[in-house]
Amino acid sequence: MRVNMHTHSVFCDGKDTPEEMVNEAIRQGFEILGFSSHGYSPNDECSMSPQATLDYIREINRLKEAYKDQITIYLGIEEDKTCRIPSKDPYDFVIGSVHFVEKDGTFMSVDYSEEMMEQILKEFYHGSFLCYARAYYKEVTELAEAEEVDIIGHLDLLMKYNDKEKWIRFDDPEYLETARACIDAIGDRKIYEVNTGAMARGYRTMPYPHRTLLAYMKEKNLRLMLNSDCHDKTKLTCGYELSLRLLKEAGFTELWILKNGRFQPADINLFH
């Protein structure tokens, strides 16, 4: 089974057209492909404009029909905490993500660059990564209250530039307490994605969430799905082999997919 529900095309910050991505997915034997372009946000230069959003909806619906005998296609959107979509209709699914932190009306991107990361810590949190983590996870917890959100995107995105533990250890007790409190607050109300996007772009050697959190998520019996956050059709399954190994080591026996219009579990051994 090959599935990916988190993809970005030329409608936002992706490299390829949706149709190019569909054809590559079919070539690779995908059963399900979900599109999730960035919903409009005035703070995000990578997001779709209102007009582009309408064009995007039309194009994905066209592809659904054109390729229905070869692959199941879903129309989704990645909604940012700073600018929620007005309605879940017409989307099949919504990924909720926190890409920005804010102070006194200034928004700074969590994942834009290592330099901006340094700036966020210095200007917003007096150099304290733990203060930053508490603020970030508070935003994620609040986003999970949104009824339209089905999937929590890249839970620990704030660790994108911390792969070599420059700012904090992944197993730092206070950091883990903060991340786990967020997970506890969300509970099983949402599906969490295992996201390999930063691996595809060379920023991380591990997927989100880091393996330090996976065992805790298994202990809480939470629902996970595997996505590549694809911005390039050649990376549709980037990091899947490692992610599946980590998930099995953590004790997961199933992953969740959207099939026949509803979220349901599938045996983890079916995925590759």
Backbone bond lengths (Angstrom), bond angles and torsions (degrees), N, CA, C in turn:
res aa  C-N    CA-C-N  psi(-1)  N-CA   C-N-CA  omega(-1)  CA-C   N-CA-C  phi
1 M - - - 1.454 - - 1.523 109.88 -
2 R 1.319 116.97 129.85 1.461 121.62 174.13 1.526 108.68 -123.86
3 V 1.339 114.02 124.26 1.461 121.34 -175.06 1.526 108.19 -140.30
4 N 1.321 116.77 141.54 1.465 121.33 171.66 1.528 107.60 -148.66
5 M 1.315 116.18 123.57 1.457 120.92 -177.51 1.529 112.84 -110.61
6 H 1.321 117.35 4.39 1.466 120.32 -177.51 1.518 108.33 -128.80
7 T 1.332 116.53 97.14 1.463 122.11 -177.98 1.522 110.03 -137.18
8 H 1.328 114.12 148.91 1.464 121.57 179.21 1.526 109.50 -128.25
9 S 1.318 115.83 134.81 1.458 122.15 -176.99 1.527 109.87 -117.93
10 V 1.329 116.28 -168.40 1.463 121.32 179.69 1.529 112.52 -65.33
11 F 1.319 117.52 -9.42 1.464 119.06 176.25 1.533 111.40 -70.08
12 C 1.333 117.16 -20.36 1.477 119.58 173.45 1.525 108.19 -130.97
13 D 1.325 118.66 -107.48 1.470 120.32 -175.59 1.520 112.78 -113.63
14 G 1.326 117.47 22.28 1.457 121.10 177.49 1.521 112.25 -87.39
15 K 1.315 115.49 167.11 1.466 122.22 -175.43 1.527 112.91 -89.55
16 D 1.333 117.07 -30.86 1.457 121.64 -169.08 1.526 112.21 -115.33
17 T 1.326 115.60 160.76 1.458 119.74 173.49 1.528 108.94 -73.21
18 P 1.318 117.91 156.88 1.473 118.81 176.35 1.524 112.78 -56.68
19 E 1.315 116.99 -38.95 1.472 119.20 -178.15 1.522 111.02 -67.04
20 E 1.335 117.23 -37.25 1.460 119.63 175.81 1.527 110.41 -62.59
21 M 1.310 116.64 -38.55 1.468 120.59 179.40 1.530 110.62 -68.66
22 V 1.312 117.04 -39.44 1.464 120.75 178.24 1.522 110.12 -61.81
23 N 1.315 117.35 -46.81 1.460 120.52 -178.28 1.522 111.86 -64.36
24 E 1.327 117.15 -36.95 1.464 120.10 176.67 1.529 110.52 -68.32
25 A 1.328 117.20 -40.15 1.458 120.69 178.20 1.527 110.49 -62.06
26 I 1.314 117.32 -42.04 1.466 120.89 177.84 1.523 109.93 -63.60
27 R 1.330 117.09 -42.01 1.459 121.22 178.97 1.523 111.22 -60.32
28 Q 1.334 116.56 -35.07 1.457 121.31 -179.24 1.536 113.38 -87.10
29 G 1.311 116.96 1.74 1.460 119.85 176.14 1.509 115.19 82.50
30 F 1.327 118.07 27.04 1.463 121.09 178.10 1.525 110.64 -69.13
31 E 1.330 114.34 145.53 1.457 120.59 171.77 1.517 111.72 -95.68
32 I 1.348 115.84 -35.10 1.463 121.12 -174.13 1.521 109.46 -137.04
33 L 1.332 116.56 134.97 1.466 121.95 175.17 1.524 108.42 -135.80
34 G 1.322 115.51 122.20 1.455 120.70 177.50 1.514 110.53 -109.06
35 F 1.315 116.94 135.03 1.467 121.90 175.85 1.527 108.77 -97.70
36 S 1.342 115.62 139.64 1.474 119.40 -174.11 1.524 110.76 -145.63
37 S 1.318 117.02 57.56 1.464 120.85 -179.72 1.526 110.60 -59.34
38 H 1.342 115.03 154.74 1.463 120.74 -179.64 1.531 110.74 -67.02
39 G 1.329 116.40 121.00 1.454 120.31 175.46 1.520 111.59 -64.90
40 Y 1.311 116.04 154.07 1.461 120.96 -175.65 1.529 111.82 -55.87
41 S 1.330 114.76 131.54 1.458 122.14 173.19 1.526 107.55 -146.23
42 P 1.331 118.36 126.49 1.461 120.50 -179.20 1.528 112.93 -64.09
43 N 1.327 117.07 -16.15 1.464 120.78 -179.80 1.520 112.83 -90.91
44 D 1.325 116.91 -8.37 1.463 120.92 -169.73 1.522 110.84 -119.29
45 E 1.328 116.12 109.25 1.454 120.34 -179.68 1.525 112.34 -70.27
46 C 1.326 117.10 -14.02 1.472 121.44 178.57 1.521 112.92 -87.59
47 S 1.334 117.70 -8.26 1.457 120.18 -175.04 1.528 111.57 -81.58
48 M 1.320 115.17 163.16 1.459 120.86 177.73 1.527 110.55 -76.52
49 S 1.312 116.07 145.41 1.456 120.07 170.67 1.525 108.43 -74.65
50 P 1.331 118.00 164.85 1.470 119.03 176.69 1.533 112.54 -55.76
51 Q 1.339 118.13 -40.22 1.457 120.05 179.29 1.518 111.16 -68.92
52 A 1.338 116.61 -42.17 1.463 119.54 178.27 1.520 111.22 -62.21
53 T 1.321 116.98 -32.32 1.461 121.08 178.09 1.520 110.74 -62.30
54 L 1.331 116.76 -43.92 1.463 120.72 178.19 1.531 110.64 -63.46
55 D 1.332 116.58 -42.32 1.465 120.55 178.48 1.526 110.86 -64.28
56 Y 1.303 115.91 -39.91 1.474 122.01 178.79 1.526 110.46 -61.81
57 I 1.303 117.42 -47.31 1.464 120.95 179.95 1.524 110.55 -59.01
58 R 1.332 116.40 -45.32 1.473 120.36 179.71 1.529 111.06 -61.47
59 E 1.342 116.69 -43.84 1.462 119.96 -176.49 1.520 112.26 -67.86
60 I 1.313 118.43 -43.01 1.467 119.36 179.78 1.522 110.61 -66.77
61 N 1.306 117.53 -38.33 1.465 119.44 176.48 1.525 111.12 -65.23
62 R 1.327 117.74 -35.38 1.470 120.54 175.46 1.525 110.63 -63.25
63 L 1.326 116.18 -44.11 1.465 120.38 -179.16 1.522 111.47 -66.91
64 K 1.320 116.78 -35.96 1.467 120.23 175.78 1.524 110.91 -52.22
65 E 1.311 115.05 -48.08 1.464 120.98 -177.03 1.525 111.24 -73.38
66 A 1.322 116.70 -43.47 1.463 120.82 -175.40 1.530 112.59 -64.85
67 Y 1.336 117.06 -32.17 1.466 120.51 -174.41 1.530 112.80 -114.83
68 K 1.319 117.03 18.89 1.473 120.21 -173.04 1.515 113.46 -62.07
69 D 1.327 118.31 -23.66 1.462 120.67 -179.62 1.524 112.39 -87.35
70 Q 1.335 117.04 -4.35 1.464 120.23 -176.44 1.532 113.75 -117.61
71 I 1.331 117.20 -28.37 1.456 120.67 -175.97 1.528 108.71 -161.14
72 T 1.316 116.38 148.29 1.463 120.67 174.08 1.520 109.04 -88.91
73 I 1.314 116.40 124.52 1.462 122.43 -179.16 1.519 109.00 -115.02
74 Y 1.343 115.49 136.09 1.457 120.59 177.66 1.524 110.13 -119.55
75 L 1.313 114.76 142.87 1.463 122.40 175.86 1.523 109.21 -94.02
76 G 1.306 116.36 112.35 1.454 121.09 178.02 1.511 111.37 -127.30
77 I 1.314 115.90 -176.82 1.455 121.64 177.55 1.525 108.37 -152.64
78 E 1.326 115.41 146.98 1.460 120.05 173.59 1.525 107.77 -100.84
79 E 1.305 114.36 111.35 1.459 121.77 -176.47 1.522 109.70 -94.23
80 D 1.328 116.67 129.90 1.457 119.70 176.94 1.527 110.10 -91.47
81 K 1.328 115.44 149.11 1.465 121.52 -179.57 1.532 111.93 -56.79
82 T 1.344 117.21 -31.37 1.456 120.55 -175.05 1.523 113.73 -75.71
83 C 1.347 117.65 -16.12 1.463 119.50 -177.16 1.520 109.29 -154.66
84 R 1.311 116.35 89.87 1.451 120.84 -177.57 1.524 111.30 -73.31
85 I 1.331 115.20 151.09 1.452 120.30 178.27 1.527 109.47 -69.20
86 P 1.337 118.01 150.21 1.468 119.80 -178.46 1.522 113.93 -69.05
87 S 1.349 116.35 -25.99 1.465 119.70 -178.49 1.522 108.84 -161.21
88 K 1.327 116.11 147.63 1.467 118.82 176.45 1.522 111.04 -69.19
89 D 1.293 117.81 -31.11 1.457 121.68 175.56 1.533 108.56 -64.84
90 P 1.319 121.64 128.06 1.464 129.63 16.58 1.531 114.17 -104.14
91 Y 1.322 118.29 21.66 1.458 120.51 -171.37 1.525 112.58 -82.05
92 D 1.330 114.75 145.58 1.463 121.32 175.78 1.525 111.54 -78.83
93 F 1.324 116.64 -27.55 1.461 120.84 -179.81 1.520 109.32 -158.75
94 V 1.333 115.33 158.17 1.461 121.83 179.75 1.527 109.05 -131.45
95 I 1.331 115.61 126.67 1.463 121.99 170.98 1.526 107.24 -95.89
96 G 1.312 116.99 126.77 1.461 121.63 177.71 1.516 110.35 -102.58
97 S 1.334 116.62 126.44 1.461 120.82 -176.07 1.524 111.15 -136.13
98 V 1.331 114.87 152.16 1.457 121.28 172.61 1.525 107.68 -109.69
99 H 1.326 116.37 110.70 1.463 121.84 -179.89 1.527 113.02 -106.91
100 F 1.344 117.52 -10.02 1.458 120.70 -173.76 1.527 111.01 -135.01
101 V 1.307 114.66 150.66 1.454 121.25 165.35 1.526 106.83 -116.81
102 E 1.341 116.17 153.91 1.467 120.65 -171.50 1.527 111.02 -133.44
103 K 1.316 114.74 142.35 1.452 120.46 173.20 1.519 108.55 -146.08
104 D 1.330 115.45 122.51 1.465 121.96 178.10 1.521 112.29 52.01
105 G 1.324 116.50 41.53 1.453 121.29 176.30 1.516 115.33 83.39
106 T 1.330 118.04 0.37 1.458 122.14 176.94 1.522 109.42 -100.86
107 F 1.333 116.18 126.15 1.456 121.62 -179.04 1.526 109.07 -107.60
108 M 1.328 115.49 132.34 1.455 120.41 177.65 1.525 109.66 -128.47
109 S 1.326 115.16 139.42 1.454 121.07 -174.02 1.517 112.19 -75.83
110 V 1.321 115.02 131.96 1.460 122.17 179.28 1.528 111.39 -67.36
111 D 1.329 116.96 -32.87 1.467 120.30 -169.94 1.522 114.36 -121.77
112 Y 1.328 118.15 18.45 1.473 120.16 -175.03 1.528 112.09 -72.29
113 S 1.336 116.95 -50.24 1.462 120.80 -177.81 1.521 109.50 -163.58
114 E 1.329 115.31 162.05 1.463 120.02 177.12 1.524 110.27 -65.27
115 E 1.341 116.17 -34.17 1.461 120.35 179.37 1.522 111.09 -64.81
116 M 1.336 116.85 -41.71 1.455 119.14 177.65 1.521 110.99 -68.56
117 M 1.315 116.22 -31.71 1.454 120.18 175.64 1.531 110.29 -60.51
118 E 1.311 115.68 -45.29 1.468 120.38 177.02 1.526 110.59 -60.16
119 Q 1.321 115.80 -41.27 1.467 120.91 -179.05 1.529 111.29 -65.58
120 I 1.321 116.69 -41.25 1.462 121.04 177.89 1.524 110.49 -59.12
121 L 1.313 116.14 -47.97 1.467 120.29 -178.81 1.523 111.38 -62.39
122 K 1.321 116.28 -42.87 1.457 121.01 -176.14 1.524 112.16 -71.45
123 E 1.340 116.86 -47.47 1.462 120.81 -171.50 1.532 113.33 -87.30
124 F 1.318 117.70 -27.47 1.457 120.75 -175.46 1.525 113.18 -102.06
125 Y 1.349 117.45 -33.00 1.465 119.83 -168.08 1.531 113.20 -130.68
126 H 1.319 117.59 21.02 1.472 122.46 175.31 1.524 112.12 52.68
127 G 1.320 115.51 33.76 1.457 120.87 177.68 1.515 115.63 80.10
128 S 1.323 118.20 3.54 1.464 121.62 -176.88 1.530 111.59 -92.90
129 F 1.329 116.39 112.13 1.454 119.30 178.26 1.522 111.18 -67.16
130 L 1.310 117.58 -33.87 1.466 119.79 179.89 1.524 111.63 -65.15
131 C 1.341 116.79 -39.65 1.472 119.54 175.91 1.520 110.37 -62.77
132 Y 1.310 115.38 -40.84 1.462 121.20 177.04 1.530 110.25 -61.68
133 A 1.314 117.17 -46.46 1.459 121.21 -178.99 1.522 111.40 -60.99
134 R 1.324 116.53 -41.55 1.466 119.50 179.65 1.524 111.46 -63.45
135 A 1.322 116.43 -40.08 1.468 120.37 178.43 1.527 110.97 -67.95
136 Y 1.320 116.14 -43.20 1.472 120.33 -179.42 1.526 111.06 -62.81
137 Y 1.311 117.07 -50.35 1.467 119.53 -177.32 1.531 111.97 -67.95
138 K 1.308 117.57 -25.76 1.462 120.26 173.08 1.526 109.92 -63.57
139 E 1.338 116.22 -40.68 1.469 120.52 177.85 1.527 110.60 -64.78
140 V 1.321 117.29 -42.20 1.468 120.45 179.26 1.529 110.38 -62.75
141 T 1.310 116.15 -43.11 1.465 120.49 178.83 1.522 111.30 -60.38
142 E 1.331 116.51 -42.81 1.462 120.43 179.41 1.524 111.29 -66.51
143 L 1.329 117.29 -39.03 1.463 120.33 179.40 1.524 111.18 -62.09
144 A 1.310 116.25 -34.31 1.460 120.27 -179.30 1.523 112.38 -65.19
145 E 1.327 117.55 -15.38 1.461 120.73 176.47 1.525 111.94 -73.79
146 A 1.329 117.22 -15.92 1.471 121.04 -177.99 1.531 110.02 -69.63
147 E 1.308 116.86 122.07 1.462 121.11 -176.45 1.517 112.35 -62.68
148 E 1.339 117.18 -32.66 1.460 119.40 -174.91 1.529 112.86 -73.01
149 V 1.327 117.82 -18.20 1.461 121.40 -176.95 1.521 110.68 -76.34
150 D 1.331 115.47 125.28 1.461 121.45 176.87 1.523 111.88 -98.36
151 I 1.340 115.86 -35.35 1.466 122.25 -170.08 1.521 109.14 -129.53
152 I 1.320 117.08 134.03 1.459 121.67 173.82 1.525 108.31 -88.55
153 G 1.322 116.01 117.11 1.462 121.06 -177.43 1.516 112.91 -80.81
154 H 1.339 115.43 141.63 1.483 124.37 175.13 1.533 112.39 23.30
155 L 1.314 115.60 76.34 1.464 123.53 -172.01 1.524 113.18 -49.37
156 D 1.340 117.70 -47.70 1.468 120.46 -176.26 1.526 112.24 -106.00
157 L 1.329 115.95 47.57 1.464 121.88 -179.71 1.529 112.07 -56.96
158 L 1.316 117.69 -29.29 1.461 120.50 -179.39 1.517 112.60 -60.78
159 M 1.329 118.26 -15.49 1.469 122.28 -179.45 1.531 112.08 -93.65
160 K 1.319 117.97 11.86 1.462 121.72 -175.59 1.522 112.41 -53.35
161 Y 1.325 117.55 -44.59 1.467 121.15 -176.39 1.528 112.55 -99.74
162 N 1.311 116.09 19.54 1.469 120.78 -177.61 1.526 111.54 -112.09
163 D 1.313 117.45 21.69 1.456 120.81 -174.80 1.531 111.82 -56.72
164 K 1.335 117.11 -35.80 1.470 121.50 179.30 1.534 111.42 -95.86
165 E 1.331 115.16 17.10 1.469 122.90 177.30 1.525 111.40 56.50
166 K 1.320 115.10 45.26 1.463 121.33 179.23 1.518 111.83 -63.94
167 W 1.340 116.51 -39.34 1.460 121.01 -174.65 1.528 113.24 -103.92
168 I 1.332 116.52 -33.92 1.463 119.08 -176.26 1.525 108.61 -161.36
169 R 1.319 117.20 150.48 1.455 120.79 176.14 1.528 109.43 -74.98
170 F 1.304 116.15 145.92 1.464 119.98 177.43 1.523 111.49 -64.74
171 D 1.337 116.12 -25.14 1.461 119.13 179.95 1.528 112.75 -103.34
172 D 1.326 116.93 17.76 1.459 119.81 176.39 1.534 108.95 -58.37
173 P 1.336 118.41 126.04 1.470 120.73 -174.27 1.526 114.17 -57.52
174 E 1.329 117.67 -41.77 1.466 119.94 -179.04 1.522 111.38 -70.16
175 Y 1.338 116.34 -37.25 1.463 119.25 176.32 1.523 110.37 -64.64
176 L 1.339 116.63 -46.99 1.457 120.12 -179.71 1.528 111.23 -61.63
177 E 1.307 117.28 -38.51 1.465 120.73 177.69 1.533 110.32 -59.96
178 T 1.332 116.38 -40.63 1.463 121.39 179.85 1.525 111.03 -66.75
179 A 1.329 116.78 -47.12 1.462 120.58 -179.09 1.526 111.18 -65.39
180 R 1.327 116.54 -41.19 1.462 120.05 -179.54 1.525 111.72 -68.43
181 A 1.328 116.99 -32.97 1.471 119.33 176.41 1.525 110.50 -63.44
182 C 1.315 116.71 -37.75 1.468 121.03 175.87 1.525 109.97 -63.55
183 I 1.316 116.39 -47.51 1.466 120.71 179.10 1.522 110.85 -59.55
184 D 1.325 116.60 -42.51 1.470 120.65 179.28 1.530 111.13 -62.58
185 A 1.328 116.22 -40.41 1.466 120.21 -178.39 1.526 111.62 -67.00
186 I 1.323 116.69 -35.45 1.473 120.47 178.95 1.524 110.40 -78.88
187 G 1.326 115.39 -41.23 1.457 120.22 179.31 1.511 112.98 61.43
188 D 1.324 116.40 -142.02 1.460 120.88 -177.25 1.524 112.39 -98.38
189 R 1.335 116.62 18.38 1.468 119.11 -179.37 1.527 112.18 -70.83
190 K 1.328 117.19 -25.49 1.457 121.89 -177.26 1.522 110.23 -126.94
191 I 1.315 115.31 163.54 1.457 122.44 170.57 1.525 107.43 -91.39
192 Y 1.319 116.81 138.22 1.465 121.56 177.96 1.531 108.37 -103.44
193 E 1.321 116.07 137.48 1.453 116.60 177.59 1.528 111.11 -94.60
194 V 1.333 114.46 143.81 1.457 121.95 164.36 1.528 104.65 -92.98
195 N 1.322 116.10 116.51 1.458 122.60 -165.88 1.528 109.77 -118.73
196 T 1.331 116.22 125.04 1.466 121.21 -176.80 1.526 113.08 -104.45
197 G 1.331 117.47 13.73 1.462 120.63 -173.42 1.515 114.50 -58.76
198 A 1.330 117.79 -41.73 1.462 119.90 -178.81 1.520 111.35 -70.22
199 M 1.319 118.32 -25.26 1.457 121.61 174.47 1.524 109.74 -67.74
200 A 1.326 116.32 -42.01 1.462 120.85 -179.06 1.517 112.00 -62.17
201 R 1.340 116.25 -30.10 1.464 119.84 -176.87 1.530 112.60 -103.19
202 G 1.334 115.84 11.47 1.455 120.86 170.78 1.512 116.50 79.58
203 Y 1.341 118.08 16.03 1.461 120.78 -178.78 1.523 113.52 -94.35
204 R 1.331 116.11 -24.92 1.463 119.47 -177.99 1.522 109.77 -136.44
205 T 1.317 115.42 154.88 1.453 121.00 174.39 1.515 111.32 -101.86
206 M 1.331 116.74 -4.16 1.459 123.11 -179.82 1.530 108.84 -130.68
207 P 1.334 116.14 154.09 1.464 118.71 177.52 1.524 111.47 -76.28
208 Y 1.333 115.59 167.18 1.464 121.65 164.20 1.536 107.14 -87.30
209 P 1.343 120.20 143.24 1.449 127.17 -14.24 1.528 110.44 -70.83
210 H 1.322 115.91 153.94 1.450 120.27 179.21 1.527 109.73 -60.87
211 R 1.325 116.67 154.19 1.468 121.01 -176.46 1.530 112.64 -61.03
212 T 1.342 117.52 -20.05 1.465 119.52 175.94 1.521 111.73 -64.40
213 L 1.338 117.05 -19.99 1.463 120.87 179.60 1.528 112.99 -101.46
214 L 1.334 117.26 -19.68 1.455 119.65 -174.04 1.532 112.66 -63.82
215 A 1.330 117.03 -42.58 1.471 119.25 -179.39 1.526 110.70 -62.88
216 Y 1.327 116.08 -37.66 1.472 119.50 178.55 1.527 110.20 -66.17
217 M 1.320 117.07 -38.65 1.456 120.78 179.46 1.529 110.69 -67.00
218 K 1.339 115.93 -34.74 1.466 119.13 176.00 1.529 110.07 -68.37
219 E 1.325 116.53 -40.91 1.463 120.86 178.22 1.528 110.96 -57.69
220 K 1.323 116.15 -35.23 1.467 121.42 179.94 1.532 112.16 -86.48
221 N 1.337 116.22 -0.40 1.463 121.72 177.16 1.536 111.67 58.82
222 L 1.315 115.80 48.00 1.450 121.34 -177.27 1.530 111.47 -90.09
223 R 1.309 114.72 160.01 1.464 121.39 -177.35 1.534 110.05 -93.86
224 L 1.338 116.64 128.37 1.454 121.93 -179.57 1.522 110.53 -124.22
225 M 1.330 116.09 150.34 1.458 121.59 169.54 1.519 108.53 -131.59
226 L 1.323 117.23 155.69 1.457 122.64 -177.06 1.523 109.94 -105.46
227 N 1.344 116.16 122.44 1.462 123.03 178.50 1.524 109.86 -133.96
228 S 1.329 115.90 154.68 1.468 118.55 179.46 1.525 113.40 -104.09
229 D 1.348 117.71 -1.39 1.470 119.27 -178.60 1.523 109.12 48.98
230 C 1.318 115.13 50.77 1.459 122.62 -167.95 1.530 112.40 -73.13
231 H 1.344 115.88 127.64 1.462 123.07 172.95 1.526 111.62 -114.33
232 D 1.325 115.48 2.10 1.466 122.19 -174.95 1.527 106.55 -149.99
233 K 1.327 116.32 122.96 1.465 119.85 -173.50 1.526 113.52 -57.04
234 T 1.340 117.61 -23.18 1.460 119.98 -179.85 1.523 112.14 -76.61
235 K 1.346 117.19 -7.30 1.467 121.25 -176.90 1.534 112.15 -115.14
236 L 1.315 116.30 27.45 1.470 120.05 -175.99 1.525 113.01 -59.39
237 T 1.324 117.36 -32.41 1.472 119.95 -179.61 1.534 111.07 -120.75
238 C 1.302 117.05 23.69 1.463 119.88 -179.49 1.534 110.83 -57.38
239 G 1.322 116.58 129.18 1.453 121.03 176.90 1.512 115.52 79.44
240 Y 1.320 118.65 1.81 1.462 120.28 -176.63 1.532 111.81 -65.16
241 E 1.338 117.34 -42.09 1.465 119.80 -176.94 1.532 110.92 -60.12
242 L 1.343 116.60 -47.75 1.463 120.49 178.92 1.521 110.89 -64.56
243 S 1.321 117.01 -43.43 1.461 120.90 -178.30 1.521 111.65 -61.18
244 L 1.315 116.52 -43.35 1.461 119.98 179.21 1.527 110.80 -63.87
245 R 1.324 116.82 -38.20 1.469 119.38 177.42 1.525 111.06 -63.88
246 L 1.337 116.59 -45.19 1.462 120.65 179.68 1.528 111.50 -62.83
247 L 1.308 116.32 -40.02 1.459 120.40 179.60 1.527 111.41 -65.41
248 K 1.315 116.53 -42.12 1.465 119.83 178.27 1.526 110.76 -65.76
249 E 1.338 116.36 -40.27 1.468 120.02 177.79 1.532 111.07 -61.90
250 A 1.336 116.02 -32.74 1.468 120.21 179.07 1.527 112.21 -77.97
251 G 1.336 116.76 -10.74 1.459 120.19 176.31 1.516 115.26 105.25
252 F 1.327 117.83 4.68 1.466 119.65 -179.78 1.527 109.82 -73.75
253 T 1.309 116.21 136.82 1.460 122.48 179.46 1.522 112.25 -116.18
254 E 1.330 117.13 -6.88 1.459 120.92 179.52 1.522 110.30 -148.18
255 L 1.314 114.80 155.79 1.457 122.90 172.31 1.517 107.83 -126.34
256 W 1.316 115.93 157.40 1.452 120.56 -176.59 1.517 110.99 -100.53
257 I 1.322 114.70 142.85 1.464 122.05 178.63 1.529 108.71 -135.01
258 L 1.306 115.36 163.50 1.464 121.38 171.52 1.517 106.83 -100.27
259 K 1.302 115.86 115.78 1.465 120.80 -177.31 1.512 109.53 -141.45
260 N 1.329 115.29 135.08 1.467 121.03 -177.38 1.523 111.55 54.81
261 G 1.331 115.39 33.47 1.456 120.69 174.52 1.513 115.50 82.82
262 R 1.352 118.60 4.86 1.464 119.03 178.33 1.529 110.29 -139.65
263 F 1.321 115.87 151.67 1.456 120.92 177.36 1.520 109.29 -77.33
264 Q 1.339 115.04 134.23 1.457 120.50 -177.66 1.524 110.13 -152.93
265 P 1.344 116.80 156.53 1.462 119.52 -178.57 1.519 112.06 -82.63
266 A 1.348 114.39 154.32 1.463 121.32 174.33 1.521 108.23 -139.93
267 D 1.310 116.38 146.18 1.464 122.77 -179.59 1.530 109.69 -56.66
268 I 1.342 116.23 127.52 1.457 120.78 -177.35 1.524 111.99 -61.33
269 N 1.319 117.68 -25.59 1.466 120.75 -178.74 1.528 113.02 -72.86
270 L 1.335 116.69 -10.25 1.448 120.41 176.62 1.530 112.49 -79.76
271 F 1.341 116.43 -17.44 1.457 119.99 -173.25 1.520 111.46 -89.86
272 H 1.316 115.09 147.68 1.461 120.39 175.69 1.527 108.93 -154.14
